[in-house]
Amino acid sequence: MALASLDIVAILKRELLSFGVPASTLASLAGISSGKLSSYLNEVTRCPNDHELRLRQAWTQLKRLIEKTKPLPLNFTKAGALRRSLDMMEAGTLVVVVSESIEFDPTEPGTSQE
């Protein structure tokens, strides 16, 4: 049985596609060029420690947002909007609540059972 690698490049190779996140979006969120991330993912160059830390932080934040918003289909190509959402989530000003069953109280003002 092989052990899972903790190397961020190995993690991204495994998880970016399964979460539907373009590598260019993650690169933008991490503040590195998409060309650099591509060279790391293709193992052309080794990912330096500072980029690994930035990629790890951006991926952790984005993955947390993805997990909180399941099953909503988010658009992961809008890096600017994602950055604002991630910053707000980290600051505690954005709270995401997804409920699969919604019950309406007919006595509550502003609710409709149409």
N, C-alpha and C positions, 0 to 999 in steps of 0.2 A: 504494500500500500504506500503510495507516494504522499509525502507531506505537502501541504499547500504552501506556496511561497508567500512570504510577507513583502517581497519586493514590489513596489508600487507599479512598475511597468508590467510585471506578471499579473498583478491584480487587475490593472486596466485592460490588458489583453483579454482576460477572462470575463470581465463584467461590463465593459462599455457597451458592447453589442447586445448583451442580454437585457440591459436596461434601456436600450434605444437612445443612447447619448452619443452624439457625434464627438470625435476626438477634438475637433476644432473648438467646440463649445467649452469643453473642459480646459483646454489650453488657454482660452480667453479668460475663463474664471480664475485660473491659476496665475495669470499674468505672464505667460510665456507664449512664444510664437507657435502656431500650429505646425510649422515646419520642424521645429525642434522636437515637439512631442512625437511627430511622425517618425523622426530619426531614432528616437528612443524606442518606440513601439516596434520598429523594424530592425532594432538592434544594430543600427549603423553606428551610433555613438552611445556612450554610457551616460545615463542620467546623473548629473551632479547632485550632491546632497541638497543644495538650496532649492533646486527644481523639484527634487523628490518630495521635500517637505511641503512646498507650495501645491504640488499635485495631490499629495495625500490629504491636505487640509481641504482643498476645493472638492475632491471626490467625496470625502467624508460628509461635508455639508450638503452637497448635491444629493448624495445617496439618502441622507436623512430626510430631505424634502421629498424625494421620490417615494420613500417608504411611508411617509405621513399622508401622501396624497393618493395612494393606491385606492381605487382603480381609475382615478381620473387620468385622461390622456393629456399630459403636459407637452408643450412644444419646447423641445430642448435645443432649438436652433437660435433662440432669442437670448443670447448670453447677457445682454444688458438687463433685461427684465428678470432673468434668473438671479443675477448678482444682487439686484435690489431686494428680491424676495429672500435670498439667503442672508443678506445683511439684516433685514428686518426680523427674520426668524432668530438669528443670533442675538439681536438686541431685545428680543421678547415682545416686539411690537406686531409680529405676525404670528397668529396661532391658527393652525390648520386642524379642522375637525371634519372627518369624513365618517358618515354613518350610513350603513347599508339599509337600515330601516328607519323611516321617518314616520312618527306618529303625530298627527295634528290634534290639538285640543280645540274642539269646536267652540268652547267658551272663551278662548283666548282672542282678544281683539286682533284683527288683521289677518286671521287665518280663514282659509276657504276650503271647502270640500268639493269643489267642482271637478 
